[in-house]
Amino acid sequence: MPKRDKSKRLQVVISEAQDSLLTKTAYQLSNPERLVSKSEVVRLGIEMLNKAVEAGHLDPELLKTLEDA
């Protein structure tokens, strides 16, 4: 049996609007053969954000949303 990757639990507080976006995105990524969870959406978002930052392709407008939070 393959060894599981070490993982960590992270608890964050998100707004109702952010939760709604997570739900909507999970639904859009799902199909009849496979349902995508909100946790999977978060993990995918982390990977995509990291790639954008490393490549220097992060939209400065996104950083403004952090300031507004």
LUMVOVEX-228161 format. One line per field, with one value per atom (N, C-alpha, C, O): residue number from 1; atom name; y, x, z; residue in three letters. Coordinates in Angstrom, 2 decimals, m for minus. Layout:
N
i <- [NUM, ...] .
at <- [CA, ...] .
y <- [Y, ...] .
x <- [X, ...] .
z <- [Z, ...] .
aa <- [ALA, ...] .
***
This chain:
69
i <- [1, 1, 1, 1, 2, 2, 2, 2, 3, 3, 3, 3, 4, 4, 4, 4, 5, 5, 5, 5, 6, 6, 6, 6, 7, 7, 7, 7, 8, 8, 8, 8, 9, 9, 9, 9, 10, 10, 10, 10, 11, 11, 11, 11, 12, 12, 12, 12, 13, 13, 13, 13, 14, 14, 14, 14, 15, 15, 15, 15, 16, 16, 16, 16, 17, 17, 17, 17, 18, 18, 18, 18, 19, 19, 19, 19, 20, 20, 20, 20, 21, 21, 21, 21, 22, 22, 22, 22, 23, 23, 23, 23, 24, 24, 24, 24, 25, 25, 25, 25, 26, 26, 26, 26, 27, 27, 27, 27, 28, 28, 28, 28, 29, 29, 29, 29, 30, 30, 30, 30, 31, 31, 31, 31, 32, 32, 32, 32, 33, 33, 33, 33, 34, 34, 34, 34, 35, 35, 35, 35, 36, 36, 36, 36, 37, 37, 37, 37, 38, 38, 38, 38, 39, 39, 39, 39, 40, 40, 40, 40, 41, 41, 41, 41, 42, 42, 42, 42, 43, 43, 43, 43, 44, 44, 44, 44, 45, 45, 45, 45, 46, 46, 46, 46, 47, 47, 47, 47, 48, 48, 48, 48, 49, 49, 49, 49, 50, 50, 50, 50, 51, 51, 51, 51, 52, 52, 52, 52, 53, 53, 53, 53, 54, 54, 54, 54, 55, 55, 55, 55, 56, 56, 56, 56, 57, 57, 57, 57, 58, 58, 58, 58, 59, 59, 59, 59, 60, 60, 60, 60, 61, 61, 61, 61, 62, 62, 62, 62, 63, 63, 63, 63, 64, 64, 64, 64, 65, 65, 65, 65, 66, 66, 66, 66, 67, 67, 67, 67, 68, 68, 68, 68, 69, 69, 69, 69] .
at <- [N, CA, C, O, N, CA, C, O, N, CA, C, O, N, CA, C, O, N, CA, C, O, N, CA, C, O, N, CA, C, O, N, CA, C, O, N, CA, C, O, N, CA, C, O, N, CA, C, O, N, CA, C, O, N, CA, C, O, N, CA, C, O, N, CA, C, O, N, CA, C, O, N, CA, C, O, N, CA, C, O, N, CA, C, O, N, CA, C, O, N, CA, C, O, N, CA, C, O, N, CA, C, O, N, CA, C, O, N, CA, C, O, N, CA, C, O, N, CA, C, O, N, CA, C, O, N, CA, C, O, N, CA, C, O, N, CA, C, O, N, CA, C, O, N, CA, C, O, N, CA, C, O, N, CA, C, O, N, CA, C, O, N, CA, C, O, N, CA, C, O, N, CA, C, O, N, CA, C, O, N, CA, C, O, N, CA, C, O, N, CA, C, O, N, CA, C, O, N, CA, C, O, N, CA, C, O, N, CA, C, O, N, CA, C, O, N, CA, C, O, N, CA, C, O, N, CA, C, O, N, CA, C, O, N, CA, C, O, N, CA, C, O, N, CA, C, O, N, CA, C, O, N, CA, C, O, N, CA, C, O, N, CA, C, O, N, CA, C, O, N, CA, C, O, N, CA, C, O, N, CA, C, O, N, CA, C, O, N, CA, C, O, N, CA, C, O, N, CA, C, O, N, CA, C, O, N, CA, C, O] .
y <- [m1.17, 0.00, 1.25, 1.34, 2.21, 3.40, 4.25, 4.32, 4.87, 5.73, 7.03, 7.61, 7.50, 8.77, 9.94, 9.90, 10.97, 12.19, 12.81, 12.72, 13.43, 14.14, 15.34, 16.03, 15.57, 16.72, 17.45, 16.90, 18.68, 19.50, 20.03, 20.27, 20.21, 20.81, 22.30, 22.74, 23.07, 24.51, 24.99, 24.67, 25.75, 26.31, 27.81, 28.52, 28.27, 29.70, 30.16, 29.37, 31.42, 32.02, 32.67, 33.48, 32.30, 32.89, 33.51, 33.15, 34.43, 35.09, 34.20, 33.19, 34.58, 33.85, 33.90, 32.91, 35.06, 35.20, 34.27, 33.67, 34.14, 33.26, 31.80, 31.02, 31.44, 30.08, 29.79, 28.68, 30.77, 30.61, 30.39, 29.57, 31.14, 30.96, 29.57, 28.94, 29.09, 27.73, 26.69, 25.78, 26.82, 25.88, 25.92, 24.88, 27.13, 27.30, 26.69, 25.99, 26.94, 26.41, 24.88, 24.22, 24.34, 22.88, 22.26, 21.23, 22.89, 22.39, 22.44, 21.49, 23.55, 23.70, 22.72, 22.30, 22.35, 21.41, 19.95, 19.05, 19.72, 18.35, 17.86, 18.64, 16.55, 15.94, 14.70, 14.33, 14.04, 12.88, 11.76, 11.02, 11.64, 10.58, 10.97, 10.10, 12.28, 12.71, 14.05, 15.05, 14.04, 15.28, 15.89, 15.18, 17.18, 17.88, 18.57, 19.25, 18.40, 19.00, 20.43, 20.83, 21.18, 22.53, 22.49, 23.39, 21.48, 21.33, 21.15, 21.70, 20.38, 20.19, 21.50, 21.78, 22.30, 23.61, 24.48, 25.18, 24.46, 25.26, 24.80, 25.63, 23.49, 22.97, 23.36, 23.73, 23.26, 23.67, 25.17, 25.60, 25.96, 27.40, 27.76, 28.67, 27.05, 27.28, 27.01, 27.81, 25.90, 25.55, 26.62, 27.05, 27.04, 28.02, 29.38, 30.04, 29.78, 31.06, 31.03, 32.00, 29.92, 29.80, 29.89, 30.58, 29.21, 29.26, 30.68, 31.13, 31.39, 32.76, 33.68, 34.53, 33.52, 34.35, 34.07, 35.00, 32.80, 32.44, 32.91, 33.26, 32.92, 33.34, 34.85, 35.39, 35.54, 36.98, 37.40, 38.48, 36.53, 36.79, 37.08, 36.91, 37.51, 37.77, 39.14, 40.15, 39.15, 40.39, 41.27, 40.85, 42.48, 43.38, 43.65, 43.95, 43.56, 43.77, 42.70, 42.97, 41.49, 40.43, 40.79, 40.48, 41.44, 41.84, 42.86, 42.91, 43.67, 44.64, 43.95, 44.49, 42.77, 42.06, 41.65, 41.55, 41.40, 41.08, 42.28, 42.15, 43.45, 44.68, 45.00, 45.59, 44.61, 44.89, 43.93, 44.20, 42.82, 41.78, 42.18, 41.42] .
x <- [0.85, 0.00, 0.90, 1.83, 0.63, 1.48, 1.34, 0.28, 2.45, 2.47, 1.74, 1.92, 0.92, 0.21, 1.16, 2.03, 0.97, 1.73, 1.33, 0.18, 2.31, 1.98, 1.13, 1.41, 0.11, m0.75, m1.03, m0.88, m1.44, m1.76, m3.17, m3.64, m3.82, m5.15, m4.99, m4.17, m5.76, m5.73, m7.17, m8.04, m7.40, m8.73, m8.66, m7.84, m9.53, m9.58, m11.03, m11.97, m11.19, m12.53, m12.72, m11.91, m13.80, m14.11, m15.50, m16.33, m15.74, m17.03, m18.07, m17.72, m19.31, m20.39, m20.16, m20.39, m19.71, m19.46, m18.35, m18.45, m17.29, m16.19, m16.63, m16.25, m17.44, m17.96, m18.85, m18.82, m19.61, m20.46, m19.62, m19.96, m18.51, m17.61, m16.98, m16.84, m16.61, m16.04, m17.05, m16.72, m18.28, m19.33, m19.60, m19.70, m19.69, m19.95, m18.82, m19.08, m17.58, m16.44, m16.38, m16.12, m16.63, m16.64, m17.70, m17.47, m18.87, m19.96, m19.55, m19.81, m18.92, m18.53, m17.44, m17.39, m16.56, m15.49, m15.94, m15.26, m17.08, m17.59, m18.27, m18.68, m18.38, m19.13, m19.81, m19.56, m20.67, m21.40, m20.51, m20.90, m19.30, m18.40, m17.61, m17.15, m17.44, m16.60, m17.04, m17.11, m17.34, m17.68, m16.41, m15.60, m16.23, m15.07, m15.49, m16.52, m14.69, m15.02, m14.48, m13.60, m15.01, m14.52, m13.06, m12.29, m12.67, m11.28, m10.36, m9.26, m10.82, m10.02, m9.88, m8.82, m10.93, m10.88, m9.84, m9.07, m9.82, m8.84, m7.43, m6.55, m7.19, m5.85, m5.43, m4.28, m6.35, m6.06, m5.76, m4.83, m6.52, m6.30, m4.93, m4.28, m4.50, m3.17, m2.10, m1.17, m2.22, m1.25, m1.24, m0.17, m2.40, m2.49, m1.94, m1.25, m2.23, m1.72, m0.20, 0.47, 0.33, 1.79, 2.45, 3.46, 1.90, 2.47, 2.42, 3.37, 1.32, 1.18, 2.20, 2.80, 2.39, 3.36, 4.77, 5.53, 5.12, 6.47, 6.74, 7.87, 5.72, 5.90, 5.76, 5.99, 5.39, 5.22, 3.96, 3.91, 2.96, 1.72, 0.53, m0.61, 0.80, m0.29, m0.91, m0.21, m2.19, m2.93, m2.90, m3.37, m2.36, m2.30, m3.68, m3.77, m4.73, m6.08, m6.44, m7.22, m5.89, m6.16, m5.59, m6.19, m4.44, m3.84, m4.69, m4.68, m5.44, m6.33, m7.43, m7.90, m7.84, m8.88, m8.38, m9.17, m7.07, m6.51, m6.57, m6.82, m6.34, m6.39, m7.81, m8.01, m8.79, m10.19, m10.76, m11.80, m10.09, m10.61, m10.49, m10.89] .
z <- [0.00, 0.00, 0.00, 0.81, m0.92, m0.96, 0.30, 0.92, 0.64, 1.81, 1.50, 0.43, 2.43, 2.24, 2.45, 3.31, 1.64, 1.84, 3.17, 3.59, 3.81, 5.04, 4.67, 3.69, 5.43, 5.16, 6.46, 7.56, 6.32, 7.48, 7.33, 6.22, 8.45, 8.45, 8.68, 9.50, 7.96, 8.09, 8.26, 7.45, 9.28, 9.48, 9.23, 9.81, 8.36, 8.05, 8.12, 7.96, 8.36, 8.36, 7.00, 6.57, 6.34, 5.04, 5.09, 5.93, 4.19, 4.15, 3.46, 2.85, 3.57, 2.89, 1.38, 0.68, 0.88, m0.56, m1.02, m2.09, m0.22, m0.58, m0.54, m1.41, 0.45, 0.52, m0.69, m1.24, m1.09, m2.27, m3.52, m4.36, m3.63, m4.78, m4.78, m5.83, m3.60, m3.50, m3.96, m4.72, m3.49, m3.85, m5.36, m6.00, m5.90, m7.33, m8.16, m9.14, m7.77, m8.51, m8.43, m9.44, m7.25, m7.10, m8.00, m8.64, m8.04, m8.89, m10.36, m11.11, m10.78, m12.18, m12.59, m13.75, m11.67, m11.97, m11.89, m12.38, m11.28, m11.11, m12.39, m13.25, m12.47, m13.56, m13.00, m11.85, m13.78, m13.24, m12.71, m11.81, m13.26, m12.82, m11.58, m10.83, m11.36, m10.24, m9.69, m10.40, m8.41, m7.72, m7.14, m6.54, m7.30, m6.78, m5.48, m5.44, m4.44, m3.14, m3.05, m3.82, m2.11, m1.88, m1.41, m1.75, m0.66, m0.24, m1.44, m1.47, m2.43, m3.64, m4.41, m4.98, m4.41, m5.07, m4.38, m5.05, m3.05, m2.30, m2.63, m2.87, m2.64, m2.96, m4.37, m4.59, m5.32, m6.69, m6.75, m7.45, m6.03, m6.00, m5.44, m5.94, m4.42, m3.84, m4.89, m5.05, m5.60, m6.65, m7.75, m8.19, m8.18, m9.26, m8.82, m9.59, m7.59, m7.08, m6.98, m7.34, m6.50, m6.39, m7.76, m7.91, m8.75, m10.10, m10.66, m11.30, m10.43, m10.93, m10.26, m10.92, m8.95, m8.22, m8.72, m8.99, m8.85, m9.30, m10.72, m11.05, m11.56, m12.95, m13.11, m14.20, m12.04, m12.11, m12.85, m13.43, m12.85, m13.57, m12.66, m13.07, m11.45, m10.52, m10.82, m10.88, m11.02, m11.28, m10.04, m8.98, m10.13, m8.96, m8.35, m7.15, m9.14, m8.61, m7.58, m6.66, m7.73, m6.76, m5.39, m4.37, m5.38, m4.11, m3.38, m2.15, m4.12, m3.50, m2.70, m1.70, m3.13, m2.40, m1.02, m0.07, m0.89, 0.42, 1.35, 2.55, 0.79, 1.59, 2.04, 3.11, 1.23, 1.53, 2.57, 3.17, 2.78, 3.69, 5.14, 6.02] .
aa <- [MET, MET, MET, MET, PRO, PRO, PRO, PRO, LYS, LYS, LYS, LYS, ARG, ARG, ARG, ARG, ASP, ASP, ASP, ASP, LYS, LYS, LYS, LYS, SER, SER, SER, SER, LYS, LYS, LYS, LYS, ARG, ARG, ARG, ARG, LEU, LEU, LEU, LEU, GLN, GLN, GLN, GLN, VAL, VAL, VAL, VAL, VAL, VAL, VAL, VAL, ILE, ILE, ILE, ILE, SER, SER, SER, SER, GLU, GLU, GLU, GLU, ALA, ALA, ALA, ALA, GLN, GLN, GLN, GLN, ASP, ASP, ASP, ASP, SER, SER, SER, SER, LEU, LEU, LEU, LEU, LEU, LEU, LEU, LEU, THR, THR, THR, THR, LYS, LYS, LYS, LYS, THR, THR, THR, THR, ALA, ALA, ALA, ALA, TYR, TYR, TYR, TYR, GLN, GLN, GLN, GLN, LEU, LEU, LEU, LEU, SER, SER, SER, SER, ASN, ASN, ASN, ASN, PRO, PRO, PRO, PRO, GLU, GLU, GLU, GLU, ARG, ARG, ARG, ARG, LEU, LEU, LEU, LEU, VAL, VAL, VAL, VAL, SER, SER, SER, SER, LYS, LYS, LYS, LYS, SER, SER, SER, SER, GLU, GLU, GLU, GLU, VAL, VAL, VAL, VAL, VAL, VAL, VAL, VAL, ARG, ARG, ARG, ARG, LEU, LEU, LEU, LEU, GLY, GLY, GLY, GLY, ILE, ILE, ILE, ILE, GLU, GLU, GLU, GLU, MET, MET, MET, MET, LEU, LEU, LEU, LEU, ASN, ASN, ASN, ASN, LYS, LYS, LYS, LYS, ALA, ALA, ALA, ALA, VAL, VAL, VAL, VAL, GLU, GLU, GLU, GLU, ALA, ALA, ALA, ALA, GLY, GLY, GLY, GLY, HIS, HIS, HIS, HIS, LEU, LEU, LEU, LEU, ASP, ASP, ASP, ASP, PRO, PRO, PRO, PRO, GLU, GLU, GLU, GLU, LEU, LEU, LEU, LEU, LEU, LEU, LEU, LEU, LYS, LYS, LYS, LYS, THR, THR, THR, THR, LEU, LEU, LEU, LEU, GLU, GLU, GLU, GLU, ASP, ASP, ASP, ASP, ALA, ALA, ALA, ALA] .
***
